[in-house]
């Protein structure tokens, strides 16, 4: 078993014991990826629940699945991890429940999804909180995933053409992300007037004329990299340039304010003050501003009264926006090194410098084509 999984398993068992729970069952894809160091238990891409679970007891860690799935988990997903795979016939009703009960031996169980109807309790919050901070191995994987997400979205921006529909643009995003071995768990596209109208624009048959906003939440190793980029065909108008600068200033403010130990209430106050300085005092009300990320697109969203505290070695994705423009990247914050942008734009991507009371931060500009 890898040292990473051993360490997580130890912390998990301590958290379970403190919550007076004897065992835990993880079906959700993010929890499966967290404990295994990035393994993938999904078949259906549209939902959070996978086709194999991890069952943790005080003395065992097993992967439980049916006989359809067990060969792949033994030979690919869990190869080298020394996690026992126990299977059951897919065609026997109740077989999974029977095998799980044999392993549990009447222990009190918590589960993120009670697939076998075992009467499981919800996963204790202390257990869920274990994946809010990332170890060095996770950070290295996140750096890879973040770089690939930015590369994929920027490649899509360079490949699309006027007259393409938003669906066709979304297909370019999917293609570029998949070509890099990742998955687009969120894929949003808006062109021209739809950028002004909708903050969460799912793709439609609307055809591109001048400007497009491309958004992706890309999953690699179970970690989600959140990115937004804009492309404009022809010279970017002066009023749009001013809007990009305003959002860059807001984004720099919230990114540089994200320091371990700082309260989300304080960050939100700085964020809204930045909107006001930029001349867009009320625009934060029309779209969420982001929050902590990692094994979910957002682990939690910031709001004016949120009591959270920024943790050391935690990932964030803020996404300030005004009518017509948004800025979004994924960052990692540490007490000793500050902010690291995991989805940093490439060297040949246009840059705008965001100005904040605490300093400056380069942000992604608009690609002119």
N, C-alpha and C positions, 0 to 999 in steps of 0.2 A: 504494500500500500504506500502511496506517495506520502512524503513528509507533510505536504499541504493538507491532504485528506486526513491524515492522522491528527494534525493539530486542530482541524475543524471538528473532527469527531469528538475530540476531548472537550472542546468548548461546548459543543452541542449537548453532550451528556451532562455536563455541569449545569447548563441552563435547564435541561429537562428535569434534573433532580431538584433544582431550586423551585421549579414550578410544580413539583410533586406529580410528575408524569414519568412513567417507566419506559415508554417507547414512543417512537415517532415514525410516521409514514409520509414520504414525500412523493407526490405524483406530479406536482407542478414543475414545468420545464425549468423555471428559474432556480428553484430549490435543488433540483436534480443536477443542474449545471454547477451550482455553487459548491455542493459537497464533493463532486467528482472532479473539479478542476476544469470544467468546460464540456463535459459529455452531454449528448443530446438524446432525449428520450421521446421526441415527437414523431408522429406520423401525420396527424391532422395539424396543418399549419395555423388554422384559424382560431384555435383555442389554447388555453394555458396548460391543459392537462395532457400528460404524455401517456404512452402505452406500457411503460414499465415504472415501477416505484422503487424507492430505496426504503428499506425497513431497518430502523436503528433500534437496537435493544442495549442493555448495559454491557453485553458481551459479544454482540454480533452486528455486522453490517452486511445486508444481503440485498441483491437486486431481484425483485419478484416480477415475473412476467409470464405470458403464455408461451406455448411452444412455437408460435409463429415468430415471435420476437427474439427468443433466447439465443439463437445462433448469432445474430448480429451483435447483440450486447456482449456475448462472450468473446467474439472474434474481433470486434471493431471498437465499439464505444467504450468498453471497460477493459480492453486488453492492456495488460501490464499493471492494472490498479489493484489486483488481488482482492477484488470484491466478488464474493460468491454469487453466482447467478442460479436461482432456483426457479424452475418453470413448472407449469401445470397444463393439462390438455385444454386447448382453446374450446373444444367442443363439449366439455363437461360442465353443465351449470353448477355454480357454487364451488368449483374446484379452487379458484383463487382464494376465496374466503377460508376454505378448509386448510389450505397450506399456510396462510397467514396466521390462523389461529394456532396451528401447531408450533410456529416459530414464537408467537407471542406468549404462550403458556399463561394466559389469563392476566397478563400485565395490563396496566392502565395505558391506553394508547391515545396519542394526539395525531391528527392527520390534516394535511392541507386539502385533501379531497377523500371522502370516505367511500371509495369505489366498491369495497366489499361489504358495505353496510355492517361495520363492526361496532357501531356505536361510539366512534372516536370523538374525542374532544377537539376543539380548535387548536391549532398550533399556538403555544404561548408567545406573547409578544417578545419576550426575551430571546426566544429562539429565532423569530423572524428578524430581529435586530442584528443578528450575528453577521449578516451579509451587507450591512451598511458601510462598513469600513473594509478596505481591500488590502491584502498582503502584497508582497513584492512580486510574487508569481502572477497574481491577478492583474497587477498594474502592467506588467510586461505584455500579458495577453490583451489588455485593454488598449495599450499603445498600438498594437498591431491592428486591432479592430477599428480603432479610431482613425488611423491613417488610411486604412482601406475604405472606410465609409466616405471620408472626404475625397479620396481619389475617385471613387465611383461616382459620387454626385457631380463632381467637377467634370469628369469625363462625359457624363450625360448632358451637362450644360453645353459642352463643346460639340456634341453630336446631333442635337436637335436642330430642327429647321422651321422657319415660318410655314404656316399652313398645317403643321402637325396638330393632331388633337391632343388634349390632355391625357387621354388614355394611351396614345402612342408615346407621349413623353414619359408617362409612368412605366411603360414597357421598357424604355431605355434605362430608366433607373434600376428596375428589376434586373435587367440584363447585366448592367455594369456591376451591381452588387453581387449577383450570383457568380459572375465570372471570377470574382475574388474570393469565392468560398464562403460568403456570408449570406444572410437572409434579410430582406426588407420587411420588417414587421409592421412598419407604418410607411406609407408611400402617398404623399400628398402633392398635388400639382394645381396651380392656378395660373392662368394667363390673362394679361390685359385687365379688363374691367373686373374680373372675378377676384383679382388680388385685392382690390379696394373693398369688395363686398363681403368676403368671407375670410375669417381667420383660420378655419379648419376646412380647407377645400379638398374634398375627395375629387378625383379626376372625372371629367365629363367629356362630351364630344365637342366642346368648344375648341376652336382652332386658334393657334398662336398667330398673332400679328407682330407685336413689338417686344413685349416683355413677359418673362415667365419666372415664377417662383417654384423651386423644386425643394421638397422636404423629404428626408428619409430618417427613420430610426432603424439602424442596421444592427443585426445581432450576429456576433461572432464570439464563440466560446461561452455563450450564454450572457455576455455583457452587451449592453445596448449603447450604441453611439448615435447621438442625435445631431443632425446637421441641417441647415437651410442655406441655399445659395440662390442667387438671382442672375439671370442673363438678359441682356437688352440688345435688340437688333437695331443698329444705328446709334447715333450719338445720344448719350444719356442727357435728358434735359436738365437745365440748371436747378429747377425746383425739386426734381427727383434727387439730384446730388445733395442738396441741402437736407432732404429728408433722410438720406443714407447717413449723413454725418450726425444728424440728431440722434438716430437710433444707435449709431456706433458709440456716441458719448454715453448714452444710457446703459448700453451693454458693458462698456468699460467700467462704469461705476459699479454695477452689480457684481461683475466678475471680480474686480479688485477688492470689493467689500467682503467677499467670501473667504473668511479666515477662520481657522479652527478656534473654537471658543466663543465666536460671535453669535448672537441670537438672531433668529430669522426675523424677529420684530424689528431689530435695528437695521438689518439688511433691507427689509421692505420699506422702512422709512427713507433710507438713502435712495432706493429705487424710485419711489414716488417723487422725491425731491428732484431727481435727475429728469424725470418726465416734465416736471414743472419748469425747470431751467431751460429745457429744450423747446418749450412752448407748446407742449402736448399734455397738459396737466391731467386730463381725464382719460387718456388713451389706454392706460393700464387696465381700465375696467372692462375692456372688450375682449380680452384674451388672457388666459392664465399666463403667469410670468415664468413658469418652470419650477425647478426644485432639484432635489437630490435624485440621482440616477445610479445605474449600475446594472443589477440583474432585473431591472424593470425600466420601461421607458421613463417613468418617474416613480421613485419610491414614495415620494410625498411632494405635494405642491405647496409653494409658499402662499401665504395670505396675510392680511393685516394683523391677525391675532395669533399666528402660529407660534407655539412655544418651543419649537426645535432649536437646537444648538448645532452649529457646524462642527463636525467631528474631524479629527486628524485622519488623513488618508481616506477621504470621502470624495465621491464623484458628484458633479453637478452639471445641469444643463439649463441655463437661463434662456429665455426667448422673448425679450422685449420687442414690442411691435407698435407701429402707428399705422394709420390707414395707408396701405400701399407698400409697406416695407416691414421686414422682420429680420432680426439677427439671431442666430442660434448656433452654438457649438457645445461640445462636451469637454469639461475640464476636470482636473484632479487637483485637490488642494492638500498641502501638507504644512505642518507647523514650521518646518525648517526651510522649505524651498518655495512656499507660496503657491501661485497658480501655474499649472501646466495645461495648455490647451491640447487635448488628445486628438481633436479633429482639426488641427490647424490647417489653414488653407495652404496650398502649394506655393512655391516661390514665384511661379509665373501667373498666379492669380492676383487680380487687382486688390490692393490693400487700402483701407482707410484707417487712420489713427483715431481711436476713440480717446477723448479727453475726460478725465474724472478728477474730482478733488484730490484723490490720493495718488494720481499718476496717469500714465498713458498705456494703452494696450492696442496693438494692431488687430483690426477686425477685417473680416472678408468684405470686400467691396462688390461692385456689380461688374460682371464680365460683359464687355462690349464686343459685339460681333458684327 
